[in-house]
Each structure stands twice: as C-alpha cells, then as structure tokens.
Amino acid sequence: MSAVKRLAVLGCAGLVASTVAGCGSSGGSGSGASDAAVTMGTTTVTGTYDPAGAYDVGSWMLLYNTHQMLLNFPPGATSPQPDAAKSCAFTGADAKTYQCTLKSGLKFSNGDSLTAEDVVFSFTRMKKIHDPNGPADALFETLESVTAQGDDGVVFHLTEPDAIFPSKLASAAGAIVDHKVYPADALLPNSKMVGSGPYKVEGIDEMKTSDGTAPGTVRLAANSSYQGSAKLNNSKFTLRYFSEPAELKAALESGKVDFTDNSLDPKDSTKYKQEALSGTGKFKVVTGDSAETRYMVFNAKDPVVGQKAVRQAVAQLLDRKALARDGYNRTVQALYSVVPQGILGSNTAFFNHYGDPSAKKARDILEKAGIETPVSFSLTWARSRVDAAEENQIKQQLESSGLFRVTVKKEASWDTFRKNWAKGVYQAYAVGWSPDYPDADNYIVPLAVKGGAYLNNWDNPEISGQLVPQSRKVTDRAEAMGKFGTMQDIIANDAPLIPLWQSKSFYVSRDDISGVESTVDTTAIVRFWEIGRIAG
C-alpha cells in the first residue's frame, strides 16, 4: 500500500453504493438550499466545546465547523493551508519561530472583529487553563509564548524545533476564540460559544449519559459573518449524539437523522452496504480509508503486564485478521504498527517482529523470561461499536494457547475509564485513537512518549530524547521517515501497546443526501458544509 494513500474521492461509481440513479446536485446556502436542516448522527458523545478543554472526536467534530484556525486541511490534503491566516511560515532554519499574517476583515459570528489579539489570547488561555483533559500538553508542549505584531501579525515562540507545529495549528486545538467572550482562566459554557467558522450555534439540547449530562443535539445555521473558503451546501445543520449504535440505527431508519458517521454497529454497516450494492437498500453507503485506530494498552508499572516478555507473548498470539473478520465484519483492517497505513512513514513493525500468531513462539518467550503460566491479567474497555465482542475474542485467542487467563471488564462510564487509566488502575485496556493531524508524529508522541495520552507509564529514552526531537527539526516530512521507522520498530519490540486494527469508513445516508464522500479523509474532519440535499 502506498505510504500516501488517501481516502478516494468517491462519486456515483467506485466505492459509493447508492439506490438512486445519478448523483444529482445540491443547492448551496445561497442558491435555493432547503430550509430543512441536514441532520447527522454520531455516538461520539462529548462534554465541552471550549477549545482549551476539548480533546476528543465529538467536540472537535463541531469545532472544525464553528471556528476558524490559522491553517486548515482542505479535503484530501496532507499539509495545512491558510484559513484565517493569509500566510504562515517559519522565520528561521531552526523551526523555533513561526509567524502568521491574518486575513483582513475577519469577524466572529457575534460581529466582533477577529484580530491578532484574539489569536494570542486563544493560545495563552489554553496554556493558562491547562485543562487536564485538554490539548495543551499533548499538542502545544513546545509553545513557549505568543506575541502580536499589530492587528494582523502573530509570532509563536517555541522552546525547541517543531516542524509539525503548522499541523497542530490546523487541528481543532488551534481554534481561535473571541477574547471579549471567553474567560481567560476558565472554560466557557457550551451555550455561550462563539466562533468565526462557517456555522454559528443556534441552540444546544442536553441529554442524560452515564456521566451525568452531555450535549445531545446541536443546531447550527450558516454564519453570515464567515469569511473563508468553505462553500456551504446547506443553510442549517443539526448534529445529534447517541449513546449507543442501536439508538443511532433506529434514528436513521425512522428518518430522524439523514446520515451517520462511522458509529454504526459493523454488522449494520455491512448489511446496508450489501443492500445498496444489490439495489435492494434504501440508503447510500460511502466507504473508504480511515486513520482511526485501536490499541491494547498495557500499564508498564503493573507487576504482571509490566514485564516485557508478557507483552511480547500477547503480541505473538494476537490474530488481528480474525479480529477484523469475526469481530468487526471486515469493517476494519488488521494493523501491524502504531502508525496506520495511509500515513507517510507507516510500516509493519509488529508483523516484521512477530510474524503470524504462534503459541509455540509465545511459550518460548515466556519460558526464556522465567515466567510461570498461565499468566493472569484483566482487560478493561469502555466504548466499542461491537460491545464486548472484541475483548472476548482477544480473551479466547490468548486463553486457547494455555498461556493466559484473561478477565474482561467493562467500565460503564467513559469519564471513569479515563480517570482510572490515568491512576494506573487497569492492567490492560482497549482504547481507540483518532488523529489530531495526518503525520506519523501524531501516533508516536501522543501514544508512546512519556506515558502518552493513555498514561501507561512507558517511555523509551531513545524515542523521547533523541528520535522525536530530531524528527521535529525536519520541515520536509519525507526526510524524517527513517526516524519514524526506527521508532515503530522500538515500540514493536517492547510492546507497551499493541495495535489491533485500523478502521474503514462506512458512512450511511438517505438517498437525497449528497456530498458525504467529500467530508472525510485521514484528517478525521467531517466537513458539514459539503453535505447537501439533492435537488428534486
């Protein structure tokens, strides 16, 4: 597979299956678009929409559509392009100073002007608030300070070279907020959010969750103050969150949502695709590549799975192909490195190191380390499109070797799950990852440097102290690929986390919806403005 393979642009043929003949056309927001909102359904439930505290798929999905960043990723792009900025560039060869010039006349949806003061405020408050669940540490650990030069100039001063800093600015963590609205030292309530993106928020309805309440329905309307490159194919958009895939399916079937993201149960996604291909279905299905990944993470301080030989033996036994086939109905593909296919620099380090599943090789690993069998540990999970099927299959694969006894546990609360892994409560846990930006760095640093986002207490000095800093000095990312290959090989050998699968995108829509194929690629950005209704 090509290292730069992207989600194909899918039309009426190819991977798009449709029950309607022809693609049709959709009316734009200024050309007779229907007043009825296009409604999307997802199970990526979230909490806050304040960029200083938001660091999950559900919140970023909205922020990409309601806020502007200095840079953004156009559909299919692998490098960021100007958005609120007219231009941005490193000013020195050391990649430690980054300067942007804003476009003139930018405004927030409330009419306030967007100037360099707002940009400086946005990043300064993020660092000051330092929300434990936010992106400050994960993405902007190299940001030392931000200064304004007049109304349109912004200079970022970095503590060390960071060639992928532009990609971080293009993520939703780089969303620019109004300094007149957002408090400097606290998160803003969701109901008061203001941005300068293609849409403005008209209302938010809360729903009950296992953690209390969360946004359930978000109603959006075209932002008349928006000045950017997005061309809206709808004038109103509604985002609805569901707690379970079954609830989302019911809403799709009943017409309460017009299309879904990749949140449906894989069995349902496969069923809809087969029906569409056979001409018997009532929905269209768009399929393509995705950079969403899932891992089995180990607590490196645990007395059992903290032993490298135990982790290596697990890696030696896992049958990813069977997991993708039987657990996910082939809606995912086996993943053999921490960096997925489609991201420049990905390799197959785990397959190169372990090969096909082998109970004999796993037994040899444990015997050589003097570890008695069977080895007992628990595997915890909280969110999954297939409920416990994945974890139970992992349990069966490991136990059938006679080398392991695995206890599968479900954590009902996502917030509790995150807090507990941070405290080191779990031995092993299954969790997914969606990229902040399409660069191999975003799978290495957040996941495998100094404990990473999963806080699993593992670190490798060669990766964190040498290879990562060296790779970030290289502005031509292709030249850094050798270092990323070495990092992936180190991770495969030590196995602090084991890659399970890389998702495929299955977006299901009603037959009068267009543009879904243009909304998603390996940037994981769902571009609401691309979606429209086919003119009758």
Secondary structure by P-SEA (a helix, b strand, c coil): ccccccccccccccccccccccbbbbbccccccccccbbbbbccccccccccccccaaaaaaaaccccccbbbcccccccccccccccccccccccbbbbbbbccccccccccccaaaaaaaaaaaaaacccccccccccccccccccccccbbbbbbcccccaaaaaaaccccbbbbccccccccccccccccccccbbbcbbbbbbccccccccbbbbcccccccccccccccbbbbbbbccaaaaaaaaaacccccccccccaaaaaaaaaaaaaccccbbbbbbbbcccccccccccccccccaaaaaaaaacccaaaaaacccccccccccccccccccccccccccccccccaaaaaaaaaaacccccccbbbbbccccccaaaaaaaaaaaaaaccbbbbbbbbccaaaaaaaaaaccccbbbbbbbbcccccccccccccccccccccccccccccccaaaaaaaccccccaaaaaaaaaaaaaaaccccccbbbbbbbbbccccccccccccccccccccccccccc
